[in-house]
Amino acid sequence: MKTTFAAMTVFGLSLAFLPQAKADGWNKRTVLTVHKAIQVPGAVLEPGKYVMSLHDIGARNIVQIMNEQENDVIATMLTIPHYRNRATDKTEFRFWEIAEGQPKPLRVWFYPGDVDGREFVYYKGFATRIAQASHSDVPALESDAKTEAALEKTRVEMVTEKGVEKAADLPLYAKSDLPKSELAMVDQSIQGRTENAPPATAPPAAPPHDQLPATASVLPLAGLASAAALCAGMGLRRIAGRM
């Protein structure tokens, strides 16, 4: 029993040195610094700092915005996919056009390193106002759902600048306005910071001819440590058998 415990202890210590994935990459936690008031579905963000992240770990289409201390939920919003032509190593936000003098409605949030972003879906009345200002069809929520459970069940439709409602082909919409979206409004009303953002994608540099390529990783070390633990356990067992 002592032998087994000793081997497991060494094995556990070896695993403790393996790097662990941080949550920021999974929920895309982003610290927002708002310099000028902006609108999001269900709320107006006044100048200050906020935290945005994916909330739903299943469909991953619910985004929450919290205060800087992350102890108060300001808005829970339904989002749909929205794609861009290429990824960057910075957080990027795009806005809808709106009547002058009103806080700009946040349209899309892109996390560093991702080509697929999250587009925010507004309630029907406000989505119609966006459609009139931007002369575009805008995705809208069929109902005024507020909670995560209700948002998951709400149907998304399209509204035109004339207020006409029609069915939404979301996969087609997510890609159809890429050229226009690349020219969409990107300004300094809001800035995002991610603590563990992935670097911009770039082809690896070829190693010099007189230098072997670096192929080392922590996995062989973990395997070696595990083998050492096993050998140590077997050695202790032999010693115990001789006593």
C-alpha positions in Angstrom: 0.0 0.0 0.0 2.8 2.4 0.9 4.6 1.5 -2.4 1.5 2.2 -4.5 1.0 5.5 -2.6 4.6 6.5 -3.2 4.4 5.8 -6.9 1.1 7.7 -7.3 2.5 10.7 -5.4 5.5 11.0 -7.7 3.2 10.6 -10.8 0.9 13.3 -9.4 3.8 15.6 -8.9 4.9 15.0 -12.5 1.5 16.0 -13.9 1.4 19.1 -11.7 4.1 20.6 -14.0 2.1 20.2 -17.2 0.8 23.6 -18.5 -3.0 24.1 -17.9 -5.3 25.9 -20.4 -6.6 29.1 -19.0 -10.3 29.9 -19.1 -9.9 33.1 -21.1 -9.4 31.2 -24.3 -12.6 29.1 -23.8 -15.0 31.8 -22.7 -13.2 34.6 -24.6 -13.1 36.8 -21.5 -12.4 40.4 -22.6 -11.9 43.5 -20.6 -13.7 46.4 -22.3 -12.7 50.1 -21.9 -15.6 52.3 -23.1 -14.6 55.8 -23.9 -17.9 57.0 -25.3 -21.4 55.6 -24.5 -22.4 52.7 -26.7 -25.5 50.5 -27.0 -25.8 46.8 -26.6 -29.0 44.8 -26.6 -30.9 45.8 -23.5 -28.4 48.3 -22.1 -26.3 51.4 -22.7 -22.7 51.1 -21.6 -21.5 54.5 -20.2 -17.8 55.3 -20.2 -16.0 52.9 -17.9 -14.6 49.3 -17.7 -16.6 46.1 -18.3 -16.0 42.4 -18.7 -17.5 40.5 -21.7 -17.5 36.8 -22.1 -19.3 33.8 -23.6 -21.7 32.6 -21.0 -23.3 29.5 -22.5 -20.9 26.5 -22.6 -23.3 24.5 -24.8 -24.4 26.4 -27.9 -22.0 29.2 -27.0 -24.3 31.8 -28.4 -25.0 33.7 -25.2 -22.8 36.7 -24.3 -22.8 38.4 -20.9 -21.4 41.8 -20.0 -20.6 42.4 -16.3 -19.2 45.3 -14.3 -15.4 45.6 -13.8 -15.6 43.7 -10.5 -17.6 40.9 -12.2 -20.2 40.8 -9.5 -23.1 42.4 -11.4 -24.6 41.3 -14.8 -25.4 44.3 -16.9 -26.7 42.5 -20.0 -27.3 38.9 -21.2 -27.5 38.8 -25.0 -28.2 36.4 -27.8 -25.6 36.4 -30.6 -25.3 34.8 -34.0 -22.1 33.9 -36.0 -20.5 36.6 -38.2 -17.3 36.0 -40.2 -14.4 38.2 -41.4 -11.9 37.5 -44.1 -8.8 37.2 -41.9 -8.0 37.1 -38.2 -5.9 39.7 -36.3 -4.1 39.5 -33.0 -6.3 42.2 -31.4 -9.9 42.4 -30.2 -12.1 44.1 -32.8 -15.5 45.7 -32.5 -17.8 46.8 -35.3 -20.8 49.1 -35.0 -24.1 49.7 -36.8 -25.0 53.1 -38.2 -27.5 55.0 -36.1 -29.1 58.4 -36.1 -26.6 61.2 -35.1 -26.4 61.9 -31.4 -27.4 58.4 -30.3 -24.9 55.9 -28.7 -23.6 53.6 -31.5 -25.0 50.1 -31.4 -22.4 47.4 -31.1 -22.7 45.0 -33.9 -19.9 42.4 -33.9 -17.2 41.3 -31.5 -14.1 39.5 -32.8 -11.8 37.7 -30.3 -8.1 37.8 -31.3 -7.1 35.0 -33.6 -10.7 34.2 -34.6 -12.3 34.6 -38.0 -15.7 33.8 -36.6 -17.1 36.6 -34.4 -20.4 37.1 -32.5 -23.0 39.5 -33.8 -25.4 40.9 -31.3 -29.2 40.5 -31.9 -31.3 43.5 -30.9 -35.0 43.6 -30.1 -37.3 44.1 -33.0 -38.2 47.8 -32.4 -34.6 48.9 -32.1 -33.4 46.6 -34.9 -35.9 48.4 -37.2 -34.4 51.7 -36.3 -30.9 50.3 -37.1 -32.2 49.0 -40.5 -33.6 52.4 -41.4 -30.3 54.2 -40.5 -28.1 51.6 -42.2 -30.4 50.7 -45.1 -29.7 47.1 -44.4 -31.6 44.0 -43.3 -30.9 43.5 -39.6 -31.4 40.4 -37.5 -33.9 40.8 -34.7 -35.3 39.0 -31.8 -38.9 37.9 -32.2 -39.7 38.5 -28.5 -38.4 40.7 -25.7 -36.7 37.7 -24.0 -34.4 38.7 -21.2 -33.1 35.5 -19.5 -30.7 33.0 -21.0 -33.3 30.2 -21.1 -35.8 32.5 -22.9 -33.2 33.8 -25.3 -32.3 30.2 -26.3 -35.9 29.6 -27.3 -36.5 32.9 -29.2 -36.6 32.9 -32.9 -34.3 35.3 -34.9 -35.8 37.0 -37.9 -34.8 39.8 -40.3 -36.3 43.2 -40.4 -35.9 45.6 -43.3 -35.7 49.4 -43.3 -39.4 49.5 -44.1 -40.2 47.4 -41.0 -41.0 44.3 -43.0 -40.3 41.0 -41.1 -39.0 38.0 -43.0 -37.4 34.7 -42.2 -33.6 34.7 -41.5 -31.2 32.4 -43.3 -28.5 32.8 -40.6 -25.7 30.7 -42.2 -26.0 32.7 -45.4 -26.3 36.0 -43.6 -23.2 35.3 -41.5 -21.1 35.2 -44.7 -23.0 37.2 -47.2 -22.0 40.8 -46.2 -18.3 40.1 -45.7 -17.1 42.7 -48.2 -19.4 45.3 -46.7 -18.6 44.2 -43.1 -14.8 44.6 -43.8 -15.6 48.3 -44.3 -17.9 48.6 -41.3 -17.4 51.2 -38.7 -14.4 50.5 -36.5 -13.5 53.3 -34.1 -12.1 54.0 -30.7 -15.5 54.2 -28.8 -14.5 50.9 -27.2 -11.3 48.9 -26.7 -10.9 45.3 -25.6 -8.0 43.7 -23.8 -7.5 39.9 -23.5 -4.8 38.7 -21.0 -4.1 35.5 -23.0 -4.8 36.4 -26.5 -3.4 34.1 -29.2 -0.7 35.6 -31.4 -1.4 36.5 -35.0 -1.0 33.5 -37.3 2.3 33.5 -39.2 4.3 30.8 -40.9 7.1 29.4 -38.6 10.6 30.6 -39.5 12.9 27.9 -40.9 15.8 27.0 -38.5 19.4 27.8 -39.6 21.2 25.0 -41.4 23.6 24.5 -38.6 20.9 24.3 -36.0 18.5 21.4 -35.4 14.8 22.4 -35.2 13.4 22.6 -31.7 11.0 19.8 -31.2 11.0 19.5 -27.4 7.7 19.6 -25.5 6.6 18.9 -22.0 4.8 15.7 -23.0 8.0 13.6 -23.2 9.0 15.0 -19.9 5.7 14.0 -18.4 6.1 10.5 -19.8 9.7 10.3 -18.5 8.5 11.4 -15.1 5.7 8.8 -15.1 8.2 6.1 -16.1 10.5 7.2 -13.3 7.6 7.0 -10.8 6.8 3.5 -11.9 10.4 2.4 -11.6 10.6 3.9 -8.2 7.4 2.1 -7.1 8.8 -1.2 -8.4 12.1 -0.6 -6.6 10.3 0.1 -3.3 8.2 -3.0 -3.8 11.4 -5.2 -4.2 13.0 -3.6 -1.2 9.8 -4.3 0.8 9.8 -7.9 -0.3 13.4 -8.4 0.9 12.6 -7.1 4.3 
